[in-house]
Amino acid sequence: MRPDPGLITALRDARHVCALTGAGISAESGVPTFRDAQQGLWARYDPHELATPEAFERNPELIWEWYRWRRDLVASAEPNPGHYALARLAQIVPRFTLITQNVDGLHQRAGSTGVIEFHGNLFEDRCHAEGCVVEHEQTATVPVCPDCGASLRPGVVWFGEAIPETALDTSFAAAADCDVFLSIGTSSLVYPAAGLADVAREHDAVTAEINPNPTAQAAGFDFAIASKAGAALPELVELSAV
Ligand code: BV8
């Protein structure tokens, strides 16, 4: 289905486009979305229970096993046309801000730069006490910080943890400044990320949601494209280039 001409015009006229992506943009790369990530061994766990500091402190071995499983899953995935389309969009519009809730690094592998990782990065290890990123060669089930001896944990933001300040401030400033806000492949259920669309709307940005399953917030968007990101984005980006 051809995108709405109103959205194409808005993209062509935009000074600044801001995109927020969620697990849905990586679904076509074979990375399960956050809500259906629990396959097989993990089916009995709720990600909201596992992605918390409490779960890590209670059972660091289990949490490390889960994240190593996810790292393997993502390492074998490739960016898809949706990721590449956003990397292309950055070359077309005067200013482009890409904010992702995903921790899989697929935007960067598709060529996007300056990606704001709102919820951190799956492949970084951080000291659970000091928060610093730690490079190491440890093979222990639960690696430890060479500086203070605390457990290392994956460099993601867990439920109940604050968003990194720079990512938070930069993202909300971009949402407030942009002319077009694209919400792509997210259920828009997790805050504060889900609040970015509201800020864009309050600052008169044209807003669009791209999701094959329209979310509960779809009615709040100027345009709701009920399509997969890998199908809708390449066409949307090329039409906005002319
Ligand atoms: C915070 C990283 C405060 C980890 C993630 C009680 C205590 C504390 C906080 C709270 C609380 N109650 C509520 C909160 C706030 C909480 C929250 O929002 N909870 C929700 C559940 C209500 N938020 C937080 O805790 C945040 N921090 O509030 O801090 C604070 C302040 C100061 C000091 C201390 C604390 C932190 C939240 C970050 C959690 N980390 N990920 C990891 O990955 O392991 S969240 C994780 O789920 C994702 O990153 C993402 O953000 C989120 C939702 O996932 P989605 O990306 O939307 O994916 P989902 O599966 O849901 O949906 C996929 C969509 O794609 C679907 O709609 C589907 O239709 C669509 N789709 C499918 N295929 C395609 C597609 N779309 C396009 N194309 C396709 N092909």
py3Dmol code that shows the C-alpha trace and the ligand (Angstrom):
import py3Dmol

protein = """\
ATOM      1  CA  MET A   1       0.000   0.000   0.000  1.00  0.00           C
ATOM      2  CA  ARG A   2       1.484   3.374  -1.090  1.00  0.00           C
ATOM      3  CA  PRO A   3       2.294   5.658   1.881  1.00  0.00           C
ATOM      4  CA  ASP A   4      -0.005   8.637   2.422  1.00  0.00           C
ATOM      5  CA  PRO A   5       1.055  11.634   0.273  1.00  0.00           C
ATOM      6  CA  GLY A   6       0.759  13.836   3.351  1.00  0.00           C
ATOM      7  CA  LEU A   7       3.514  11.884   5.098  1.00  0.00           C
ATOM      8  CA  ILE A   8       5.707  11.933   1.980  1.00  0.00           C
ATOM      9  CA  THR A   9       5.336  15.704   1.732  1.00  0.00           C
ATOM     10  CA  ALA A  10       6.134  16.125   5.421  1.00  0.00           C
ATOM     11  CA  LEU A  11       9.310  14.058   5.018  1.00  0.00           C
ATOM     12  CA  ARG A  12      10.365  15.976   1.890  1.00  0.00           C
ATOM     13  CA  ASP A  13       9.860  19.309   3.692  1.00  0.00           C
ATOM     14  CA  ALA A  14      11.366  18.201   7.008  1.00  0.00           C
ATOM     15  CA  ARG A  15      14.358  20.020   8.443  1.00  0.00           C
ATOM     16  CA  HIS A  16      14.744  17.358  11.175  1.00  0.00           C
ATOM     17  CA  VAL A  17      13.359  13.805  11.238  1.00  0.00           C
ATOM     18  CA  CYS A  18      13.430  11.714  14.431  1.00  0.00           C
ATOM     19  CA  ALA A  19      12.859   7.941  14.453  1.00  0.00           C
ATOM     20  CA  LEU A  20      12.271   5.705  17.464  1.00  0.00           C
ATOM     21  CA  THR A  21      12.652   1.989  16.816  1.00  0.00           C
ATOM     22  CA  GLY A  22      11.714  -1.066  18.848  1.00  0.00           C
ATOM     23  CA  ALA A  23      12.146  -4.817  18.580  1.00  0.00           C
ATOM     24  CA  GLY A  24       9.786  -4.953  15.602  1.00  0.00           C
ATOM     25  CA  ILE A  25      12.373  -3.513  13.207  1.00  0.00           C
ATOM     26  CA  SER A  26      14.670  -6.446  14.011  1.00  0.00           C
ATOM     27  CA  ALA A  27      11.901  -9.057  13.731  1.00  0.00           C
ATOM     28  CA  GLU A  28      12.587  -9.510   9.980  1.00  0.00           C
ATOM     29  CA  SER A  29      16.225 -10.167  10.854  1.00  0.00           C
ATOM     30  CA  GLY A  30      15.053 -13.173  12.830  1.00  0.00           C
ATOM     31  CA  VAL A  31      15.498 -11.540  16.239  1.00  0.00           C
ATOM     32  CA  PRO A  32      12.368 -12.307  18.289  1.00  0.00           C
ATOM     33  CA  THR A  33      10.600  -9.222  19.615  1.00  0.00           C
ATOM     34  CA  PHE A  34      10.806  -8.559  23.306  1.00  0.00           C
ATOM     35  CA  ARG A  35       7.407 -10.025  23.920  1.00  0.00           C
ATOM     36  CA  ASP A  36       7.927 -13.173  21.929  1.00  0.00           C
ATOM     37  CA  ALA A  37      11.638 -13.543  22.667  1.00  0.00           C
ATOM     38  CA  GLN A  38      10.922 -16.314  25.087  1.00  0.00           C
ATOM     39  CA  GLN A  39      11.349 -19.457  23.063  1.00  0.00           C
ATOM     40  CA  GLY A  40      12.027 -22.977  24.183  1.00  0.00           C
ATOM     41  CA  LEU A  41      14.180 -22.982  27.303  1.00  0.00           C
ATOM     42  CA  TRP A  42      13.119 -19.458  28.158  1.00  0.00           C
ATOM     43  CA  ALA A  43       9.400 -19.904  27.522  1.00  0.00           C
ATOM     44  CA  ARG A  44       8.711 -20.213  31.232  1.00  0.00           C
ATOM     45  CA  TYR A  45      10.294 -16.846  32.107  1.00  0.00           C
ATOM     46  CA  ASP A  46       8.773 -13.381  31.717  1.00  0.00           C
ATOM     47  CA  PRO A  47      11.340 -10.953  30.217  1.00  0.00           C
ATOM     48  CA  HIS A  48      10.022  -8.279  32.553  1.00  0.00           C
ATOM     49  CA  GLU A  49      11.098 -10.518  35.410  1.00  0.00           C
ATOM     50  CA  LEU A  50      14.505 -11.342  33.967  1.00  0.00           C
ATOM     51  CA  ALA A  51      15.466  -7.841  32.746  1.00  0.00           C
ATOM     52  CA  THR A  52      15.728  -6.411  36.272  1.00  0.00           C
ATOM     53  CA  PRO A  53      18.556  -5.747  38.769  1.00  0.00           C
ATOM     54  CA  GLU A  54      16.641  -7.806  41.335  1.00  0.00           C
ATOM     55  CA  ALA A  55      16.680 -10.885  39.094  1.00  0.00           C
ATOM     56  CA  PHE A  56      20.407 -10.376  38.475  1.00  0.00           C
ATOM     57  CA  GLU A  57      21.216 -10.021  42.157  1.00  0.00           C
ATOM     58  CA  ARG A  58      19.050 -13.046  42.959  1.00  0.00           C
ATOM     59  CA  ASN A  59      20.486 -15.308  40.264  1.00  0.00           C
ATOM     60  CA  PRO A  60      23.341 -13.787  38.215  1.00  0.00           C
ATOM     61  CA  GLU A  61      24.136 -17.139  36.598  1.00  0.00           C
ATOM     62  CA  LEU A  62      20.616 -17.440  35.155  1.00  0.00           C
ATOM     63  CA  ILE A  63      20.635 -13.878  33.898  1.00  0.00           C
ATOM     64  CA  TRP A  64      24.040 -14.296  32.265  1.00  0.00           C
ATOM     65  CA  GLU A  65      22.792 -17.506  30.624  1.00  0.00           C
ATOM     66  CA  TRP A  66      19.801 -15.612  29.225  1.00  0.00           C
ATOM     67  CA  TYR A  67      21.910 -12.770  27.832  1.00  0.00           C
ATOM     68  CA  ARG A  68      24.511 -15.105  26.334  1.00  0.00           C
ATOM     69  CA  TRP A  69      21.622 -16.925  24.578  1.00  0.00           C
ATOM     70  CA  ARG A  70      20.409 -13.572  23.241  1.00  0.00           C
ATOM     71  CA  ARG A  71      23.923 -12.518  22.188  1.00  0.00           C
ATOM     72  CA  ASP A  72      24.265 -15.738  20.154  1.00  0.00           C
ATOM     73  CA  LEU A  73      20.825 -15.153  18.632  1.00  0.00           C
ATOM     74  CA  VAL A  74      21.684 -11.602  17.562  1.00  0.00           C
ATOM     75  CA  ALA A  75      25.245 -12.392  16.450  1.00  0.00           C
ATOM     76  CA  SER A  76      23.825 -14.681  13.739  1.00  0.00           C
ATOM     77  CA  ALA A  77      21.291 -12.070  12.584  1.00  0.00           C
ATOM     78  CA  GLU A  78      21.805  -9.578   9.751  1.00  0.00           C
ATOM     79  CA  PRO A  79      20.312  -6.097   9.304  1.00  0.00           C
ATOM     80  CA  ASN A  80      17.194  -6.090   7.114  1.00  0.00           C
ATOM     81  CA  PRO A  81      15.801  -3.558   4.565  1.00  0.00           C
ATOM     82  CA  GLY A  82      14.169  -1.619   7.408  1.00  0.00           C
ATOM     83  CA  HIS A  83      17.520  -0.950   9.069  1.00  0.00           C
ATOM     84  CA  TYR A  84      19.139  -0.031   5.746  1.00  0.00           C
ATOM     85  CA  ALA A  85      16.277   2.316   4.848  1.00  0.00           C
ATOM     86  CA  LEU A  86      16.854   4.351   8.021  1.00  0.00           C
ATOM     87  CA  ALA A  87      20.584   4.516   7.294  1.00  0.00           C
ATOM     88  CA  ARG A  88      19.624   5.851   3.834  1.00  0.00           C
ATOM     89  CA  LEU A  89      17.131   8.363   5.298  1.00  0.00           C
ATOM     90  CA  ALA A  90      19.976   9.953   7.264  1.00  0.00           C
ATOM     91  CA  GLN A  91      21.643  10.792   3.924  1.00  0.00           C
ATOM     92  CA  ILE A  92      18.466  12.373   2.526  1.00  0.00           C
ATOM     93  CA  VAL A  93      17.097  14.664   5.221  1.00  0.00           C
ATOM     94  CA  PRO A  94      19.021  17.662   6.547  1.00  0.00           C
ATOM     95  CA  ARG A  95      19.044  16.295  10.105  1.00  0.00           C
ATOM     96  CA  PHE A  96      18.154  12.791  11.315  1.00  0.00           C
ATOM     97  CA  THR A  97      18.051  11.454  14.881  1.00  0.00           C
ATOM     98  CA  LEU A  98      17.783   7.687  15.355  1.00  0.00           C
ATOM     99  CA  ILE A  99      16.755   6.506  18.820  1.00  0.00           C
ATOM    100  CA  THR A 100      16.518   2.773  19.380  1.00  0.00           C
ATOM    101  CA  GLN A 101      15.140   0.751  22.262  1.00  0.00           C
ATOM    102  CA  ASN A 102      16.909  -2.243  20.771  1.00  0.00           C
ATOM    103  CA  VAL A 103      20.144  -3.507  22.232  1.00  0.00           C
ATOM    104  CA  ASP A 104      21.121  -5.652  19.209  1.00  0.00           C
ATOM    105  CA  GLY A 105      23.411  -3.191  17.364  1.00  0.00           C
ATOM    106  CA  LEU A 106      21.758  -3.969  13.991  1.00  0.00           C
ATOM    107  CA  HIS A 107      21.260  -0.270  13.133  1.00  0.00           C
ATOM    108  CA  GLN A 108      25.002   0.312  13.405  1.00  0.00           C
ATOM    109  CA  ARG A 109      25.706  -2.800  11.320  1.00  0.00           C
ATOM    110  CA  ALA A 110      23.382  -1.363   8.651  1.00  0.00           C
ATOM    111  CA  GLY A 111      25.516   1.788   8.536  1.00  0.00           C
ATOM    112  CA  SER A 112      23.595   4.128  10.842  1.00  0.00           C
ATOM    113  CA  THR A 113      25.841   6.398  12.888  1.00  0.00           C
ATOM    114  CA  GLY A 114      25.133   8.440  15.997  1.00  0.00           C
ATOM    115  CA  VAL A 115      22.537   5.884  17.066  1.00  0.00           C
ATOM    116  CA  ILE A 116      21.089   6.691  20.489  1.00  0.00           C
ATOM    117  CA  GLU A 117      20.894   3.367  22.372  1.00  0.00           C
ATOM    118  CA  PHE A 118      18.117   4.305  24.786  1.00  0.00           C
ATOM    119  CA  HIS A 119      18.273   0.946  26.563  1.00  0.00           C
ATOM    120  CA  GLY A 120      21.979   0.245  26.207  1.00  0.00           C
ATOM    121  CA  ASN A 121      23.847  -2.390  24.267  1.00  0.00           C
ATOM    122  CA  LEU A 122      23.672  -6.166  24.570  1.00  0.00           C
ATOM    123  CA  PHE A 123      27.347  -6.661  23.719  1.00  0.00           C
ATOM    124  CA  GLU A 124      28.844  -4.348  26.341  1.00  0.00           C
ATOM    125  CA  ASP A 125      29.786  -5.585  29.813  1.00  0.00           C
ATOM    126  CA  ARG A 126      29.472  -3.128  32.698  1.00  0.00           C
ATOM    127  CA  CYS A 127      30.484  -3.207  36.355  1.00  0.00           C
ATOM    128  CA  HIS A 128      27.252  -3.654  38.340  1.00  0.00           C
ATOM    129  CA  ALA A 129      28.637  -1.475  41.146  1.00  0.00           C
ATOM    130  CA  GLU A 130      30.389   1.333  39.258  1.00  0.00           C
ATOM    131  CA  GLY A 131      28.502   1.259  35.935  1.00  0.00           C
ATOM    132  CA  CYS A 132      31.673   1.562  33.839  1.00  0.00           C
ATOM    133  CA  VAL A 133      32.114  -0.455  30.649  1.00  0.00           C
ATOM    134  CA  VAL A 134      34.698  -3.194  31.147  1.00  0.00           C
ATOM    135  CA  GLU A 135      36.658  -4.929  28.388  1.00  0.00           C
ATOM    136  CA  HIS A 136      37.818  -8.360  29.525  1.00  0.00           C
ATOM    137  CA  GLU A 137      38.651 -11.907  28.394  1.00  0.00           C
ATOM    138  CA  GLN A 138      37.035 -13.683  31.330  1.00  0.00           C
ATOM    139  CA  THR A 139      35.170 -16.923  30.612  1.00  0.00           C
ATOM    140  CA  ALA A 140      33.638 -17.234  34.094  1.00  0.00           C
ATOM    141  CA  THR A 141      29.850 -17.678  34.146  1.00  0.00           C
ATOM    142  CA  VAL A 142      29.607 -14.395  36.055  1.00  0.00           C
ATOM    143  CA  PRO A 143      32.645 -12.241  35.149  1.00  0.00           C
ATOM    144  CA  VAL A 144      33.886  -9.737  37.737  1.00  0.00           C
ATOM    145  CA  CYS A 145      35.119  -6.172  37.590  1.00  0.00           C
ATOM    146  CA  PRO A 146      38.962  -6.127  37.592  1.00  0.00           C
ATOM    147  CA  ASP A 147      38.768  -2.770  39.375  1.00  0.00           C
ATOM    148  CA  CYS A 148      36.421  -3.418  42.308  1.00  0.00           C
ATOM    149  CA  GLY A 149      35.579  -7.145  42.147  1.00  0.00           C
ATOM    150  CA  ALA A 150      31.821  -6.601  41.735  1.00  0.00           C
ATOM    151  CA  SER A 151      29.944  -8.754  39.222  1.00  0.00           C
ATOM    152  CA  LEU A 152      29.884  -7.592  35.635  1.00  0.00           C
ATOM    153  CA  ARG A 153      26.468  -7.418  33.922  1.00  0.00           C
ATOM    154  CA  PRO A 154      25.356  -6.841  30.311  1.00  0.00           C
ATOM    155  CA  GLY A 155      25.384  -3.137  29.358  1.00  0.00           C
ATOM    156  CA  VAL A 156      21.616  -2.911  28.978  1.00  0.00           C
ATOM    157  CA  VAL A 157      19.117  -0.800  30.944  1.00  0.00           C
ATOM    158  CA  TRP A 158      16.910  -3.016  33.100  1.00  0.00           C
ATOM    159  CA  PHE A 159      13.385  -2.256  34.312  1.00  0.00           C
ATOM    160  CA  GLY A 160      13.648   0.041  37.292  1.00  0.00           C
ATOM    161  CA  GLU A 161      16.999   1.422  36.092  1.00  0.00           C
ATOM    162  CA  ALA A 162      17.439   4.965  34.846  1.00  0.00           C
ATOM    163  CA  ILE A 163      18.006   5.684  31.166  1.00  0.00           C
ATOM    164  CA  PRO A 164      21.585   6.949  30.611  1.00  0.00           C
ATOM    165  CA  GLU A 165      21.336  10.717  31.090  1.00  0.00           C
ATOM    166  CA  THR A 166      22.842  11.743  27.752  1.00  0.00           C
ATOM    167  CA  ALA A 167      20.606   9.341  25.835  1.00  0.00           C
ATOM    168  CA  LEU A 168      17.558  10.600  27.721  1.00  0.00           C
ATOM    169  CA  ASP A 169      18.271  14.301  27.280  1.00  0.00           C
ATOM    170  CA  THR A 170      19.346  14.042  23.643  1.00  0.00           C
ATOM    171  CA  SER A 171      16.320  11.946  22.728  1.00  0.00           C
ATOM    172  CA  PHE A 172      13.745  14.225  24.323  1.00  0.00           C
ATOM    173  CA  ALA A 173      15.423  17.288  22.817  1.00  0.00           C
ATOM    174  CA  ALA A 174      15.263  15.669  19.367  1.00  0.00           C
ATOM    175  CA  ALA A 175      11.607  14.717  19.836  1.00  0.00           C
ATOM    176  CA  ALA A 176      10.816  18.312  20.779  1.00  0.00           C
ATOM    177  CA  ASP A 177      12.733  19.748  17.813  1.00  0.00           C
ATOM    178  CA  CYS A 178      11.841  17.392  14.979  1.00  0.00           C
ATOM    179  CA  ASP A 179       9.356  18.111  12.186  1.00  0.00           C
ATOM    180  CA  VAL A 180       8.526  14.422  11.624  1.00  0.00           C
ATOM    181  CA  PHE A 181       8.560  11.667  14.288  1.00  0.00           C
ATOM    182  CA  LEU A 182       8.505   8.029  13.151  1.00  0.00           C
ATOM    183  CA  SER A 183       7.654   5.334  15.724  1.00  0.00           C
ATOM    184  CA  ILE A 184       8.745   2.043  14.181  1.00  0.00           C
ATOM    185  CA  GLY A 185       8.265  -1.524  15.426  1.00  0.00           C
ATOM    186  CA  THR A 186       7.466  -0.800  19.048  1.00  0.00           C
ATOM    187  CA  SER A 187       4.505  -1.667  21.222  1.00  0.00           C
ATOM    188  CA  SER A 188       4.916   1.786  22.817  1.00  0.00           C
ATOM    189  CA  LEU A 189       4.384   0.272  26.257  1.00  0.00           C
ATOM    190  CA  VAL A 190       7.699   0.994  27.955  1.00  0.00           C
ATOM    191  CA  TYR A 191       8.448   4.407  29.423  1.00  0.00           C
ATOM    192  CA  PRO A 192      10.074   6.858  29.211  1.00  0.00           C
ATOM    193  CA  ALA A 193      10.740   5.781  25.562  1.00  0.00           C
ATOM    194  CA  ALA A 194       7.026   5.639  24.796  1.00  0.00           C
ATOM    195  CA  GLY A 195       6.703   9.256  25.941  1.00  0.00           C
ATOM    196  CA  LEU A 196       8.861  10.557  23.079  1.00  0.00           C
ATOM    197  CA  ALA A 197       5.955  10.482  20.626  1.00  0.00           C
ATOM    198  CA  ASP A 198       3.889  12.631  22.994  1.00  0.00           C
ATOM    199  CA  VAL A 199       6.657  15.251  23.161  1.00  0.00           C
ATOM    200  CA  ALA A 200       6.936  15.308  19.372  1.00  0.00           C
ATOM    201  CA  ARG A 201       3.162  15.724  19.112  1.00  0.00           C
ATOM    202  CA  GLU A 202       3.147  18.528  21.684  1.00  0.00           C
ATOM    203  CA  HIS A 203       5.728  20.341  19.551  1.00  0.00           C
ATOM    204  CA  ASP A 204       3.618  20.059  16.399  1.00  0.00           C
ATOM    205  CA  ALA A 205       5.659  17.381  14.679  1.00  0.00           C
ATOM    206  CA  VAL A 206       3.946  15.193  12.099  1.00  0.00           C
ATOM    207  CA  THR A 207       3.879  11.730  13.686  1.00  0.00           C
ATOM    208  CA  ALA A 208       3.649   8.280  12.102  1.00  0.00           C
ATOM    209  CA  GLU A 209       3.570   4.757  13.479  1.00  0.00           C
ATOM    210  CA  ILE A 210       4.833   1.813  11.414  1.00  0.00           C
ATOM    211  CA  ASN A 211       3.660  -1.485  12.873  1.00  0.00           C
ATOM    212  CA  PRO A 212       1.776  -4.417  11.280  1.00  0.00           C
ATOM    213  CA  ASN A 213      -0.270  -4.581  14.497  1.00  0.00           C
ATOM    214  CA  PRO A 214      -1.475  -1.041  15.254  1.00  0.00           C
ATOM    215  CA  THR A 215      -0.735  -0.249  18.899  1.00  0.00           C
ATOM    216  CA  ALA A 216      -3.104   1.192  21.485  1.00  0.00           C
ATOM    217  CA  GLN A 217      -1.453   4.559  20.750  1.00  0.00           C
ATOM    218  CA  ALA A 218      -2.003   4.323  16.954  1.00  0.00           C
ATOM    219  CA  ALA A 219      -4.952   6.749  17.017  1.00  0.00           C
ATOM    220  CA  GLY A 220      -2.640   9.414  18.434  1.00  0.00           C
ATOM    221  CA  PHE A 221      -0.434   9.354  15.338  1.00  0.00           C
ATOM    222  CA  ASP A 222      -1.149  11.447  12.238  1.00  0.00           C
ATOM    223  CA  PHE A 223      -0.359   8.402  10.122  1.00  0.00           C
ATOM    224  CA  ALA A 224      -0.517   4.720  11.101  1.00  0.00           C
ATOM    225  CA  ILE A 225       1.087   2.419   8.523  1.00  0.00           C
ATOM    226  CA  ALA A 226      -0.070  -1.139   9.245  1.00  0.00           C
ATOM    227  CA  SER A 227       2.927  -2.759   7.615  1.00  0.00           C
ATOM    228  CA  LYS A 228       6.185  -4.469   8.422  1.00  0.00           C
ATOM    229  CA  ALA A 229       9.112  -2.066   8.704  1.00  0.00           C
ATOM    230  CA  GLY A 230      11.127  -3.968   6.099  1.00  0.00           C
ATOM    231  CA  ALA A 231       8.330  -3.457   3.599  1.00  0.00           C
ATOM    232  CA  ALA A 232       7.159   0.087   4.416  1.00  0.00           C
ATOM    233  CA  LEU A 233      10.425   1.898   5.147  1.00  0.00           C
ATOM    234  CA  PRO A 234      12.318   1.390   1.856  1.00  0.00           C
ATOM    235  CA  GLU A 235       9.375   2.783  -0.158  1.00  0.00           C
ATOM    236  CA  LEU A 236       8.744   5.618   2.312  1.00  0.00           C
ATOM    237  CA  VAL A 237      12.398   6.660   2.264  1.00  0.00           C
ATOM    238  CA  GLU A 238      12.789   6.512  -1.524  1.00  0.00           C
ATOM    239  CA  LEU A 239       9.580   8.528  -2.086  1.00  0.00           C
ATOM    240  CA  SER A 240      10.815  11.152   0.372  1.00  0.00           C
ATOM    241  CA  ALA A 241      14.082  11.442  -1.582  1.00  0.00           C
ATOM    242  CA  VAL A 242      12.570  12.853  -4.782  1.00  0.00           C
TER     243      VAL A 242
END
"""
ligand_1 = """\
80
BV8
C 12.676 3.793 34.401
C 16.674 -3.590 27.602
C 12.935 5.077 36.356
C 16.865 -4.845 28.408
C 14.365 -2.927 28.039
C 8.182 0.273 38.479
C 9.468 0.590 38.871
C 10.345 1.283 38.037
C 9.927 1.635 36.781
C 8.657 1.286 36.389
C 7.777 0.640 37.210
N 6.587 0.469 36.554
C 6.713 0.999 35.311
C 7.945 1.494 35.215
C 8.529 2.116 34.094
C 9.161 0.997 33.280
C 8.115 0.575 32.279
O 7.849 1.322 31.351
N 7.520 -0.616 32.463
C 6.494 -1.056 31.537
C 6.521 -2.581 31.442
C 5.150 -0.534 32.021
N 10.324 1.568 32.659
C 11.518 1.418 33.247
O 11.747 0.752 34.212
C 12.622 2.231 32.579
N 13.320 2.970 33.601
O 11.497 4.053 34.352
O 13.520 4.303 35.329
C 14.079 5.556 37.153
C 14.408 6.912 37.079
C 15.457 7.356 37.854
C 16.183 6.457 38.656
C 15.857 5.101 38.680
C 14.786 4.632 37.920
C 13.628 1.340 31.921
C 12.949 0.472 30.887
C 14.003 -0.272 30.062
C 13.761 -1.754 30.112
N 14.705 -2.410 29.183
N 15.274 -3.469 27.207
C 16.843 -6.072 27.555
O 16.646 -5.968 26.317
O 17.045 -7.154 28.130
S 12.747 -2.844 27.572
C 12.439 -3.754 26.181
O 11.020 -3.879 26.058
C 12.806 -3.087 24.896
O 14.026 -2.416 24.979
C 11.683 -2.146 24.622
O 11.917 -0.876 25.127
C 10.573 -2.696 25.446
C 9.347 -2.914 24.614
O 9.728 -3.720 23.574
P 9.445 -3.285 22.045
O 10.730 -2.842 21.493
O 8.295 -2.355 21.906
O 9.083 -4.669 21.550
P 7.726 -5.424 21.801
O 8.028 -6.859 21.697
O 7.027 -4.892 23.006
O 6.867 -4.941 20.560
C 7.364 -5.183 19.269
C 6.423 -4.466 18.333
O 6.898 -4.674 17.007
C 5.006 -4.996 18.379
O 4.114 -3.909 18.485
C 4.832 -5.706 17.027
O 3.534 -5.553 16.531
C 5.811 -4.961 16.172
N 6.347 -5.713 15.036
C 6.508 -7.053 14.925
N 7.071 -7.337 13.727
C 7.276 -6.148 13.093
C 6.826 -5.112 13.927
N 6.896 -3.819 13.594
C 7.420 -3.525 12.386
N 7.877 -4.455 11.526
C 7.818 -5.763 11.849
N 8.279 -6.693 10.979
"""
view = py3Dmol.view(width=600, height=400)
view.addModel(protein, "pdb")
view.setStyle({"model": 0}, {"cartoon": {"style": "trace"}})
view.addModel(ligand_1, "xyz")
view.setStyle({"model": 1}, {"stick": {}})
view.zoomTo()
view.show()
